[in-house]
Amino acid sequence: MPRRFRDPFAMPHRDLPPPVRGERILRWIMVALVVWGVVHAAGAWTLNYDPRRPLVVLACVGGFLGFWAAMLAARRRRLAHRVADGGQPRE
């Protein structure tokens, strides 16, 4: 039977700090993407004043952010299940 080595730098899951800093950074990135999308939507509207153009830009930004948020929620749920089962959370 092979010998399993334990990572000396790994912390038990109960000692892990809550991921507040990472979530805060992600929120700021998402807010910046919304602002970026609004700026581009305003630029698309001023090109020929067609209201469909900014709607397409905003829909794409919203779709991207929605998909990203769904993937982050799935990851958070998967990690919570892994910790609840007694395992170490892995990235």
SEFIZA-3560 file (N, C-alpha, C; in Angstrom, 3 decimals):
REM SEFIZA-3560
<numar><xx>0.843</xx><yy>-1.172</yy><zz>0.000</zz><atom>N</atom></numar>
<numar><xx>0.000</xx><yy>0.000</yy><zz>0.000</zz><atom>CA</atom></numar>
<numar><xx>0.895</xx><yy>1.244</yy><zz>0.000</zz><atom>C</atom></numar>
<numar><xx>0.670</xx><yy>2.166</yy><zz>-0.916</zz><atom>N</atom></numar>
<numar><xx>1.528</xx><yy>3.350</yy><zz>-0.957</zz><atom>CA</atom></numar>
<numar><xx>1.287</xx><yy>4.235</yy><zz>0.262</zz><atom>C</atom></numar>
<numar><xx>2.327</xx><yy>4.857</yy><zz>0.678</zz><atom>N</atom></numar>
<numar><xx>2.240</xx><yy>5.753</yy><zz>1.821</zz><atom>CA</atom></numar>
<numar><xx>1.723</xx><yy>7.107</yy><zz>1.370</zz><atom>C</atom></numar>
<numar><xx>0.734</xx><yy>7.617</yy><zz>2.066</zz><atom>N</atom></numar>
<numar><xx>0.158</xx><yy>8.925</yy><zz>1.708</zz><atom>CA</atom></numar>
<numar><xx>0.815</xx><yy>10.009</yy><zz>2.554</zz><atom>C</atom></numar>
<numar><xx>1.248</xx><yy>11.049</yy><zz>1.873</zz><atom>N</atom></numar>
<numar><xx>1.887</xx><yy>12.154</yy><zz>2.567</zz><atom>CA</atom></numar>
<numar><xx>0.871</xx><yy>13.269</yy><zz>2.759</zz><atom>C</atom></numar>
<numar><xx>0.922</xx><yy>13.862</yy><zz>3.892</zz><atom>N</atom></numar>
<numar><xx>0.024</xx><yy>14.954</yy><zz>4.225</zz><atom>CA</atom></numar>
<numar><xx>0.738</xx><yy>16.271</yy><zz>3.935</zz><atom>C</atom></numar>
<numar><xx>0.017</xx><yy>17.194</yy><zz>3.344</zz><atom>N</atom></numar>
<numar><xx>0.583</xx><yy>18.499</yy><zz>3.041</zz><atom>CA</atom></numar>
<numar><xx>0.809</xx><yy>19.250</yy><zz>4.355</zz><atom>C</atom></numar>
<numar><xx>2.049</xx><yy>19.631</yy><zz>4.681</zz><atom>N</atom></numar>
<numar><xx>2.285</xx><yy>20.306</yy><zz>5.963</zz><atom>CA</atom></numar>
<numar><xx>1.705</xx><yy>21.723</yy><zz>6.009</zz><atom>C</atom></numar>
<numar><xx>1.377</xx><yy>22.280</yy><zz>4.861</zz><atom>N</atom></numar>
<numar><xx>0.839</xx><yy>23.634</yy><zz>4.830</zz><atom>CA</atom></numar>
<numar><xx>-0.681</xx><yy>23.657</yy><zz>4.748</zz><atom>C</atom></numar>
<numar><xx>-1.298</xx><yy>22.494</yy><zz>4.614</zz><atom>N</atom></numar>
<numar><xx>-2.764</xx><yy>22.433</yy><zz>4.511</zz><atom>CA</atom></numar>
<numar><xx>-3.381</xx><yy>22.710</yy><zz>5.870</zz><atom>C</atom></numar>
<numar><xx>-4.424</xx><yy>23.500</yy><zz>5.857</zz><atom>N</atom></numar>
<numar><xx>-5.145</xx><yy>23.814</yy><zz>7.087</zz><atom>CA</atom></numar>
<numar><xx>-6.415</xx><yy>22.970</yy><zz>7.143</zz><atom>C</atom></numar>
<numar><xx>-6.817</xx><yy>22.518</yy><zz>8.307</zz><atom>N</atom></numar>
<numar><xx>-8.100</xx><yy>21.817</yy><zz>8.402</zz><atom>CA</atom></numar>
<numar><xx>-9.227</xx><yy>22.745</yy><zz>7.981</zz><atom>C</atom></numar>
<numar><xx>-10.292</xx><yy>22.171</yy><zz>7.437</zz><atom>N</atom></numar>
<numar><xx>-11.366</xx><yy>23.002</yy><zz>6.894</zz><atom>CA</atom></numar>
<numar><xx>-12.031</xx><yy>23.862</yy><zz>7.947</zz><atom>C</atom></numar>
<numar><xx>-12.023</xx><yy>23.437</yy><zz>9.198</zz><atom>N</atom></numar>
<numar><xx>-12.673</xx><yy>24.247</yy><zz>10.234</zz><atom>CA</atom></numar>
<numar><xx>-11.868</xx><yy>25.500</yy><zz>10.581</zz><atom>C</atom></numar>
<numar><xx>-10.585</xx><yy>25.514</yy><zz>10.212</zz><atom>N</atom></numar>
<numar><xx>-9.734</xx><yy>26.659</yy><zz>10.499</zz><atom>CA</atom></numar>
<numar><xx>-9.640</xx><yy>27.641</yy><zz>9.338</zz><atom>C</atom></numar>
<numar><xx>-10.308</xx><yy>27.323</yy><zz>8.228</zz><atom>N</atom></numar>
<numar><xx>-10.232</xx><yy>28.209</yy><zz>7.077</zz><atom>CA</atom></numar>
<numar><xx>-11.030</xx><yy>29.483</yy><zz>7.334</zz><atom>C</atom></numar>
<numar><xx>-10.445</xx><yy>30.636</yy><zz>7.035</zz><atom>N</atom></numar>
<numar><xx>-11.208</xx><yy>31.877</yy><zz>7.191</zz><atom>CA</atom></numar>
<numar><xx>-12.272</xx><yy>31.968</yy><zz>6.109</zz><atom>C</atom></numar>
<numar><xx>-13.344</xx><yy>32.679</yy><zz>6.376</zz><atom>N</atom></numar>
<numar><xx>-14.368</xx><yy>32.824</yy><zz>5.332</zz><atom>CA</atom></numar>
<numar><xx>-13.796</xx><yy>33.605</yy><zz>4.150</zz><atom>C</atom></numar>
<numar><xx>-14.227</xx><yy>33.277</yy><zz>2.948</zz><atom>N</atom></numar>
<numar><xx>-13.648</xx><yy>33.919</yy><zz>1.755</zz><atom>CA</atom></numar>
<numar><xx>-14.239</xx><yy>35.299</yy><zz>1.498</zz><atom>C</atom></numar>
<numar><xx>-14.185</xx><yy>36.152</yy><zz>2.498</zz><atom>N</atom></numar>
<numar><xx>-14.772</xx><yy>37.477</yy><zz>2.369</zz><atom>CA</atom></numar>
<numar><xx>-13.982</xx><yy>38.331</yy><zz>1.392</zz><atom>C</atom></numar>
<numar><xx>-12.671</xx><yy>38.280</yy><zz>1.478</zz><atom>N</atom></numar>
<numar><xx>-11.845</xx><yy>39.123</yy><zz>0.616</zz><atom>CA</atom></numar>
<numar><xx>-12.016</xx><yy>38.748</yy><zz>-0.853</zz><atom>C</atom></numar>
<numar><xx>-12.036</xx><yy>37.469</yy><zz>-1.165</zz><atom>N</atom></numar>
<numar><xx>-12.208</xx><yy>37.030</yy><zz>-2.543</zz><atom>CA</atom></numar>
<numar><xx>-13.562</xx><yy>37.415</yy><zz>-3.096</zz><atom>C</atom></numar>
<numar><xx>-14.599</xx><yy>37.277</yy><zz>-2.278</zz><atom>N</atom></numar>
<numar><xx>-15.938</xx><yy>37.649</yy><zz>-2.733</zz><atom>CA</atom></numar>
<numar><xx>-16.040</xx><yy>39.155</yy><zz>-2.957</zz><atom>C</atom></numar>
<numar><xx>-15.385</xx><yy>39.922</yy><zz>-2.117</zz><atom>N</atom></numar>
<numar><xx>-15.408</xx><yy>41.382</yy><zz>-2.276</zz><atom>CA</atom></numar>
<numar><xx>-14.721</xx><yy>41.791</yy><zz>-3.577</zz><atom>C</atom></numar>
<numar><xx>-13.609</xx><yy>41.151</yy><zz>-3.883</zz><atom>N</atom></numar>
<numar><xx>-12.899</xx><yy>41.452</yy><zz>-5.127</zz><atom>CA</atom></numar>
<numar><xx>-13.767</xx><yy>41.086</yy><zz>-6.327</zz><atom>C</atom></numar>
<numar><xx>-14.421</xx><yy>39.923</yy><zz>-6.261</zz><atom>N</atom></numar>
<numar><xx>-15.285</xx><yy>39.511</yy><zz>-7.371</zz><atom>CA</atom></numar>
<numar><xx>-16.446</xx><yy>40.479</yy><zz>-7.557</zz><atom>C</atom></numar>
<numar><xx>-17.007</xx><yy>40.956</yy><zz>-6.465</zz><atom>N</atom></numar>
<numar><xx>-18.095</xx><yy>41.943</yy><zz>-6.588</zz><atom>CA</atom></numar>
<numar><xx>-17.616</xx><yy>43.210</yy><zz>-7.270</zz><atom>C</atom></numar>
<numar><xx>-16.423</xx><yy>43.687</yy><zz>-6.904</zz><atom>N</atom></numar>
<numar><xx>-15.893</xx><yy>44.901</yy><zz>-7.531</zz><atom>CA</atom></numar>
<numar><xx>-15.621</xx><yy>44.665</yy><zz>-9.018</zz><atom>C</atom></numar>
<numar><xx>-15.133</xx><yy>43.481</yy><zz>-9.350</zz><atom>N</atom></numar>
<numar><xx>-14.898</xx><yy>43.168</yy><zz>-10.762</zz><atom>CA</atom></numar>
<numar><xx>-16.217</xx><yy>43.152</yy><zz>-11.522</zz><atom>C</atom></numar>
<numar><xx>-17.248</xx><yy>42.567</yy><zz>-10.917</zz><atom>N</atom></numar>
<numar><xx>-18.556</xx><yy>42.523</yy><zz>-11.577</zz><atom>CA</atom></numar>
<numar><xx>-19.152</xx><yy>43.922</yy><zz>-11.740</zz><atom>C</atom></numar>
<numar><xx>-19.001</xx><yy>44.757</yy><zz>-10.725</zz><atom>N</atom></numar>
<numar><xx>-19.488</xx><yy>46.145</yy><zz>-10.834</zz><atom>CA</atom></numar>
<numar><xx>-18.727</xx><yy>46.871</yy><zz>-11.943</zz><atom>C</atom></numar>
<numar><xx>-17.422</xx><yy>46.646</yy><zz>-12.015</zz><atom>N</atom></numar>
<numar><xx>-16.625</xx><yy>47.280</yy><zz>-13.076</zz><atom>CA</atom></numar>
<numar><xx>-17.080</xx><yy>46.800</yy><zz>-14.454</zz><atom>C</atom></numar>
<numar><xx>-17.441</xx><yy>45.529</yy><zz>-14.584</zz><atom>N</atom></numar>
<numar><xx>-17.934</xx><yy>45.030</yy><zz>-15.868</zz><atom>CA</atom></numar>
<numar><xx>-19.283</xx><yy>45.643</yy><zz>-16.228</zz><atom>C</atom></numar>
<numar><xx>-20.120</xx><yy>45.878</yy><zz>-15.236</zz><atom>N</atom></numar>
<numar><xx>-21.408</xx><yy>46.548</yy><zz>-15.509</zz><atom>CA</atom></numar>
<numar><xx>-21.160</xx><yy>47.970</yy><zz>-15.992</zz><atom>C</atom></numar>
<numar><xx>-20.260</xx><yy>48.681</yy><zz>-15.321</zz><atom>N</atom></numar>
<numar><xx>-19.933</xx><yy>50.049</yy><zz>-15.739</zz><atom>CA</atom></numar>
<numar><xx>-19.340</xx><yy>50.034</yy><zz>-17.145</zz><atom>C</atom></numar>
<numar><xx>-18.448</xx><yy>49.090</yy><zz>-17.409</zz><atom>N</atom></numar>
<numar><xx>-17.853</xx><yy>48.950</yy><zz>-18.744</zz><atom>CA</atom></numar>
<numar><xx>-18.940</xx><yy>48.712</yy><zz>-19.792</zz><atom>C</atom></numar>
<numar><xx>-19.906</xx><yy>47.854</yy><zz>-19.462</zz><atom>N</atom></numar>
<numar><xx>-20.998</xx><yy>47.579</yy><zz>-20.388</zz><atom>CA</atom></numar>
<numar><xx>-21.874</xx><yy>48.796</yy><zz>-20.633</zz><atom>C</atom></numar>
<numar><xx>-22.141</xx><yy>49.570</yy><zz>-19.590</zz><atom>N</atom></numar>
<numar><xx>-22.955</xx><yy>50.781</yy><zz>-19.745</zz><atom>CA</atom></numar>
<numar><xx>-22.233</xx><yy>51.805</yy><zz>-20.611</zz><atom>C</atom></numar>
<numar><xx>-20.940</xx><yy>51.942</yy><zz>-20.418</zz><atom>N</atom></numar>
<numar><xx>-20.166</xx><yy>52.884</yy><zz>-21.242</zz><atom>CA</atom></numar>
<numar><xx>-20.199</xx><yy>52.457</yy><zz>-22.703</zz><atom>C</atom></numar>
<numar><xx>-20.016</xx><yy>51.173</yy><zz>-22.944</zz><atom>N</atom></numar>
<numar><xx>-20.064</xx><yy>50.698</yy><zz>-24.328</zz><atom>CA</atom></numar>
<numar><xx>-21.467</xx><yy>50.784</yy><zz>-24.911</zz><atom>C</atom></numar>
<numar><xx>-22.479</xx><yy>50.559</yy><zz>-24.085</zz><atom>N</atom></numar>
<numar><xx>-23.855</xx><yy>50.692</yy><zz>-24.567</zz><atom>CA</atom></numar>
<numar><xx>-24.158</xx><yy>52.143</yy><zz>-24.936</zz><atom>C</atom></numar>
<numar><xx>-23.662</xx><yy>53.088</yy><zz>-24.129</zz><atom>N</atom></numar>
<numar><xx>-23.854</xx><yy>54.501</yy><zz>-24.464</zz><atom>CA</atom></numar>
<numar><xx>-23.137</xx><yy>54.845</yy><zz>-25.766</zz><atom>C</atom></numar>
<numar><xx>-21.950</xx><yy>54.303</yy><zz>-25.948</zz><atom>N</atom></numar>
<numar><xx>-21.232</xx><yy>54.534</yy><zz>-27.201</zz><atom>CA</atom></numar>
<numar><xx>-21.940</xx><yy>53.910</yy><zz>-28.395</zz><atom>C</atom></numar>
<numar><xx>-22.524</xx><yy>52.740</yy><zz>-28.201</zz><atom>N</atom></numar>
<numar><xx>-23.266</xx><yy>52.097</yy><zz>-29.285</zz><atom>CA</atom></numar>
<numar><xx>-24.514</xx><yy>52.899</yy><zz>-29.636</zz><atom>C</atom></numar>
<numar><xx>-25.138</xx><yy>53.499</yy><zz>-28.644</zz><atom>N</atom></numar>
<numar><xx>-26.348</xx><yy>54.286</yy><zz>-28.888</zz><atom>CA</atom></numar>
<numar><xx>-26.021</xx><yy>55.574</yy><zz>-29.645</zz><atom>C</atom></numar>
<numar><xx>-24.897</xx><yy>56.209</yy><zz>-29.296</zz><atom>N</atom></numar>
<numar><xx>-24.551</xx><yy>57.477</yy><zz>-29.949</zz><atom>CA</atom></numar>
<numar><xx>-24.072</xx><yy>57.281</yy><zz>-31.388</zz><atom>C</atom></numar>
<numar><xx>-23.790</xx><yy>56.029</yy><zz>-31.768</zz><atom>N</atom></numar>
<numar><xx>-23.340</xx><yy>55.788</yy><zz>-33.134</zz><atom>CA</atom></numar>
<numar><xx>-24.417</xx><yy>56.145</yy><zz>-34.156</zz><atom>C</atom></numar>
<numar><xx>-25.656</xx><yy>55.702</yy><zz>-33.918</zz><atom>N</atom></numar>
<numar><xx>-26.743</xx><yy>56.072</yy><zz>-34.831</zz><atom>CA</atom></numar>
<numar><xx>-28.100</xx><yy>56.169</yy><zz>-34.128</zz><atom>C</atom></numar>
<numar><xx>-28.106</xx><yy>56.264</yy><zz>-32.811</zz><atom>N</atom></numar>
<numar><xx>-29.312</xx><yy>56.458</yy><zz>-31.994</zz><atom>CA</atom></numar>
<numar><xx>-30.343</xx><yy>55.349</yy><zz>-32.190</zz><atom>C</atom></numar>
<numar><xx>-29.883</xx><yy>54.150</yy><zz>-32.445</zz><atom>N</atom></numar>
<numar><xx>-30.760</xx><yy>52.992</yy><zz>-32.553</zz><atom>CA</atom></numar>
<numar><xx>-30.820</xx><yy>52.334</yy><zz>-31.174</zz><atom>C</atom></numar>
<numar><xx>-31.998</xx><yy>52.252</yy><zz>-30.562</zz><atom>N</atom></numar>
<numar><xx>-32.071</xx><yy>51.723</yy><zz>-29.191</zz><atom>CA</atom></numar>
<numar><xx>-31.766</xx><yy>50.227</yy><zz>-29.098</zz><atom>C</atom></numar>
<numar><xx>-31.760</xx><yy>49.517</yy><zz>-30.186</zz><atom>N</atom></numar>
<numar><xx>-31.451</xx><yy>48.086</yy><zz>-30.138</zz><atom>CA</atom></numar>
<numar><xx>-29.973</xx><yy>47.824</yy><zz>-29.872</zz><atom>C</atom></numar>
<numar><xx>-29.116</xx><yy>48.713</yy><zz>-30.333</zz><atom>N</atom></numar>
<numar><xx>-27.676</xx><yy>48.497</yy><zz>-30.181</zz><atom>CA</atom></numar>
<numar><xx>-27.247</xx><yy>48.450</yy><zz>-28.711</zz><atom>C</atom></numar>
<numar><xx>-27.633</xx><yy>49.424</yy><zz>-27.876</zz><atom>N</atom></numar>
<numar><xx>-27.228</xx><yy>49.307</yy><zz>-26.465</zz><atom>CA</atom></numar>
<numar><xx>-27.903</xx><yy>48.124</yy><zz>-25.761</zz><atom>C</atom></numar>
<numar><xx>-29.102</xx><yy>47.751</yy><zz>-26.196</zz><atom>N</atom></numar>
<numar><xx>-29.754</xx><yy>46.597</yy><zz>-25.588</zz><atom>CA</atom></numar>
<numar><xx>-28.972</xx><yy>45.309</yy><zz>-25.861</zz><atom>C</atom></numar>
<numar><xx>-28.426</xx><yy>45.188</yy><zz>-27.053</zz><atom>N</atom></numar>
<numar><xx>-27.610</xx><yy>44.009</yy><zz>-27.376</zz><atom>CA</atom></numar>
<numar><xx>-26.355</xx><yy>43.990</yy><zz>-26.514</zz><atom>C</atom></numar>
<numar><xx>-25.715</xx><yy>45.138</yy><zz>-26.363</zz><atom>N</atom></numar>
<numar><xx>-24.496</xx><yy>45.211</yy><zz>-25.546</zz><atom>CA</atom></numar>
<numar><xx>-24.818</xx><yy>44.862</yy><zz>-24.095</zz><atom>C</atom></numar>
<numar><xx>-25.874</xx><yy>45.453</yy><zz>-23.548</zz><atom>N</atom></numar>
<numar><xx>-26.239</xx><yy>45.187</yy><zz>-22.158</zz><atom>CA</atom></numar>
<numar><xx>-26.689</xx><yy>43.743</yy><zz>-21.961</zz><atom>C</atom></numar>
<numar><xx>-27.363</xx><yy>43.174</yy><zz>-22.950</zz><atom>N</atom></numar>
<numar><xx>-27.779</xx><yy>41.773</yy><zz>-22.848</zz><atom>CA</atom></numar>
<numar><xx>-26.563</xx><yy>40.846</yy><zz>-22.824</zz><atom>C</atom></numar>
<numar><xx>-25.568</xx><yy>41.153</yy><zz>-23.620</zz><atom>N</atom></numar>
<numar><xx>-24.348</xx><yy>40.337</yy><zz>-23.630</zz><atom>CA</atom></numar>
<numar><xx>-23.602</xx><yy>40.444</yy><zz>-22.303</zz><atom>C</atom></numar>
<numar><xx>-23.480</xx><yy>41.656</yy><zz>-21.781</zz><atom>N</atom></numar>
<numar><xx>-22.815</xx><yy>41.838</yy><zz>-20.488</zz><atom>CA</atom></numar>
<numar><xx>-23.613</xx><yy>41.128</yy><zz>-19.393</zz><atom>C</atom></numar>
<numar><xx>-24.923</xx><yy>41.278</yy><zz>-19.406</zz><atom>N</atom></numar>
<numar><xx>-25.762</xx><yy>40.617</yy><zz>-18.402</zz><atom>CA</atom></numar>
<numar><xx>-25.710</xx><yy>39.101</yy><zz>-18.519</zz><atom>C</atom></numar>
<numar><xx>-25.698</xx><yy>38.593</yy><zz>-19.748</zz><atom>N</atom></numar>
<numar><xx>-25.582</xx><yy>37.147</yy><zz>-19.943</zz><atom>CA</atom></numar>
<numar><xx>-24.262</xx><yy>36.605</yy><zz>-19.434</zz><atom>C</atom></numar>
<numar><xx>-23.194</xx><yy>37.328</yy><zz>-19.716</zz><atom>N</atom></numar>
<numar><xx>-21.880</xx><yy>36.903</yy><zz>-19.234</zz><atom>CA</atom></numar>
<numar><xx>-21.834</xx><yy>36.908</yy><zz>-17.717</zz><atom>C</atom></numar>
<numar><xx>-22.296</xx><yy>37.996</yy><zz>-17.092</zz><atom>N</atom></numar>
<numar><xx>-22.265</xx><yy>38.077</yy><zz>-15.636</zz><atom>CA</atom></numar>
<numar><xx>-23.188</xx><yy>37.044</yy><zz>-14.993</zz><atom>C</atom></numar>
<numar><xx>-24.329</xx><yy>36.787</yy><zz>-15.606</zz><atom>N</atom></numar>
<numar><xx>-25.237</xx><yy>35.769</yy><zz>-15.087</zz><atom>CA</atom></numar>
<numar><xx>-24.624</xx><yy>34.378</yy><zz>-15.139</zz><atom>C</atom></numar>
<numar><xx>-23.987</xx><yy>34.048</yy><zz>-16.260</zz><atom>N</atom></numar>
<numar><xx>-23.324</xx><yy>32.754</yy><zz>-16.394</zz><atom>CA</atom></numar>
<numar><xx>-22.190</xx><yy>32.626</yy><zz>-15.380</zz><atom>C</atom></numar>
<numar><xx>-21.408</xx><yy>33.679</yy><zz>-15.224</zz><atom>N</atom></numar>
<numar><xx>-20.299</xx><yy>33.672</yy><zz>-14.277</zz><atom>CA</atom></numar>
<numar><xx>-20.812</xx><yy>33.492</yy><zz>-12.852</zz><atom>C</atom></numar>
<numar><xx>-21.880</xx><yy>34.214</yy><zz>-12.500</zz><atom>N</atom></numar>
<numar><xx>-22.452</xx><yy>34.082</yy><zz>-11.158</zz><atom>CA</atom></numar>
<numar><xx>-22.994</xx><yy>32.671</yy><zz>-10.928</zz><atom>C</atom></numar>
<numar><xx>-23.600</xx><yy>32.073</yy><zz>-11.945</zz><atom>N</atom></numar>
<numar><xx>-24.105</xx><yy>30.706</yy><zz>-11.810</zz><atom>CA</atom></numar>
<numar><xx>-22.960</xx><yy>29.719</yy><zz>-11.596</zz><atom>C</atom></numar>
<numar><xx>-21.860</xx><yy>29.905</yy><zz>-12.316</zz><atom>N</atom></numar>
<numar><xx>-20.714</xx><yy>29.011</yy><zz>-12.136</zz><atom>CA</atom></numar>
<numar><xx>-20.078</xx><yy>29.190</yy><zz>-10.755</zz><atom>C</atom></numar>
<numar><xx>-20.025</xx><yy>30.428</yy><zz>-10.262</zz><atom>N</atom></numar>
<numar><xx>-19.496</xx><yy>30.656</yy><zz>-8.916</zz><atom>CA</atom></numar>
<numar><xx>-20.399</xx><yy>30.034</yy><zz>-7.861</zz><atom>C</atom></numar>
<numar><xx>-21.711</xx><yy>30.114</yy><zz>-8.053</zz><atom>N</atom></numar>
<numar><xx>-22.647</xx><yy>29.504</yy><zz>-7.107</zz><atom>CA</atom></numar>
<numar><xx>-22.515</xx><yy>27.984</yy><zz>-7.118</zz><atom>C</atom></numar>
<numar><xx>-22.348</xx><yy>27.398</yy><zz>-8.300</zz><atom>N</atom></numar>
<numar><xx>-22.168</xx><yy>25.946</yy><zz>-8.390</zz><atom>CA</atom></numar>
<numar><xx>-20.873</xx><yy>25.528</yy><zz>-7.699</zz><atom>C</atom></numar>
<numar><xx>-19.828</xx><yy>26.308</yy><zz>-7.880</zz><atom>N</atom></numar>
<numar><xx>-18.551</xx><yy>26.000</yy><zz>-7.216</zz><atom>CA</atom></numar>
<numar><xx>-18.682</xx><yy>26.110</yy><zz>-5.709</zz><atom>C</atom></numar>
<numar><xx>-19.349</xx><yy>27.153</yy><zz>-5.237</zz><atom>N</atom></numar>
<numar><xx>-19.541</xx><yy>27.337</yy><zz>-3.803</zz><atom>CA</atom></numar>
<numar><xx>-20.354</xx><yy>26.179</yy><zz>-3.216</zz><atom>C</atom></numar>
<numar><xx>-21.393</xx><yy>25.749</yy><zz>-3.931</zz><atom>N</atom></numar>
<numar><xx>-22.221</xx><yy>24.637</yy><zz>-3.469</zz><atom>CA</atom></numar>
<numar><xx>-21.410</xx><yy>23.336</yy><zz>-3.439</zz><atom>C</atom></numar>
<numar><xx>-20.586</xx><yy>23.097</yy><zz>-4.473</zz><atom>N</atom></numar>
<numar><xx>-19.760</xx><yy>21.897</yy><zz>-4.531</zz><atom>CA</atom></numar>
<numar><xx>-18.758</xx><yy>21.869</yy><zz>-3.382</zz><atom>C</atom></numar>
<numar><xx>-18.125</xx><yy>23.014</yy><zz>-3.105</zz><atom>N</atom></numar>
<numar><xx>-17.164</xx><yy>23.071</yy><zz>-2.004</zz><atom>CA</atom></numar>
<numar><xx>-17.854</xx><yy>22.883</yy><zz>-0.657</zz><atom>C</atom></numar>
<numar><xx>-19.046</xx><yy>23.423</yy><zz>-0.495</zz><atom>N</atom></numar>
<numar><xx>-19.780</xx><yy>23.258</yy><zz>0.758</zz><atom>CA</atom></numar>
<numar><xx>-20.142</xx><yy>21.791</yy><zz>0.985</zz><atom>C</atom></numar>
<numar><xx>-20.537</xx><yy>21.094</yy><zz>-0.077</zz><atom>N</atom></numar>
<numar><xx>-20.854</xx><yy>19.673</yy><zz>0.049</zz><atom>CA</atom></numar>
<numar><xx>-19.603</xx><yy>18.875</yy><zz>0.398</zz><atom>C</atom></numar>
<numar><xx>-18.480</xx><yy>19.245</yy><zz>-0.195</zz><atom>N</atom></numar>
<numar><xx>-17.234</xx><yy>18.529</yy><zz>0.067</zz><atom>CA</atom></numar>
<numar><xx>-16.810</xx><yy>18.733</yy><zz>1.524</zz><atom>C</atom></numar>
<numar><xx>-16.949</xx><yy>19.938</yy><zz>2.051</zz><atom>N</atom></numar>
<numar><xx>-16.586</xx><yy>20.210</yy><zz>3.444</zz><atom>CA</atom></numar>
<numar><xx>-17.554</xx><yy>19.498</yy><zz>4.375</zz><atom>C</atom></numar>
<numar><xx>-18.848</xx><yy>19.485</yy><zz>4.025</zz><atom>N</atom></numar>
<numar><xx>-19.847</xx><yy>18.819</yy><zz>4.861</zz><atom>CA</atom></numar>
<numar><xx>-19.596</xx><yy>17.313</yy><zz>4.912</zz><atom>C</atom></numar>
<numar><xx>-19.024</xx><yy>16.750</yy><zz>3.851</zz><atom>N</atom></numar>
<numar><xx>-18.718</xx><yy>15.324</yy><zz>3.831</zz><atom>CA</atom></numar>
<numar><xx>-17.429</xx><yy>14.997</yy><zz>4.583</zz><atom>C</atom></numar>
<numar><xx>-16.764</xx><yy>16.009</yy><zz>5.095</zz><atom>N</atom></numar>
<numar><xx>-15.550</xx><yy>15.783</yy><zz>5.885</zz><atom>CA</atom></numar>
<numar><xx>-14.266</xx><yy>15.911</yy><zz>5.114</zz><atom>C</atom></numar>
<numar><xx>-14.337</xx><yy>16.265</yy><zz>3.855</zz><atom>N</atom></numar>
<numar><xx>-13.131</xx><yy>16.388</yy><zz>3.047</zz><atom>CA</atom></numar>
<numar><xx>-12.582</xx><yy>17.804</yy><zz>3.077</zz><atom>C</atom></numar>
<numar><xx>-11.386</xx><yy>17.929</yy><zz>2.602</zz><atom>N</atom></numar>
<numar><xx>-10.759</xx><yy>19.250</yy><zz>2.481</zz><atom>CA</atom></numar>
<numar><xx>-11.305</xx><yy>19.955</yy><zz>1.258</zz><atom>C</atom></numar>
<numar><xx>-11.606</xx><yy>21.240</yy><zz>1.332</zz><atom>N</atom></numar>
<numar><xx>-11.993</xx><yy>21.951</yy><zz>0.122</zz><atom>CA</atom></numar>
<numar><xx>-10.794</xx><yy>22.109</yy><zz>-0.799</zz><atom>C</atom></numar>
<numar><xx>-10.975</xx><yy>21.779</yy><zz>-2.062</zz><atom>N</atom></numar>
<numar><xx>-9.904</xx><yy>21.943</yy><zz>-3.042</zz><atom>CA</atom></numar>
<numar><xx>-10.350</xx><yy>23.001</yy><zz>-4.042</zz><atom>C</atom></numar>
<numar><xx>-9.410</xx><yy>23.733</yy><zz>-4.546</zz><atom>N</atom></numar>
<numar><xx>-9.710</xx><yy>24.761</yy><zz>-5.540</zz><atom>CA</atom></numar>
<numar><xx>-9.873</xx><yy>24.144</yy><zz>-6.884</zz><atom>C</atom></numar>
//
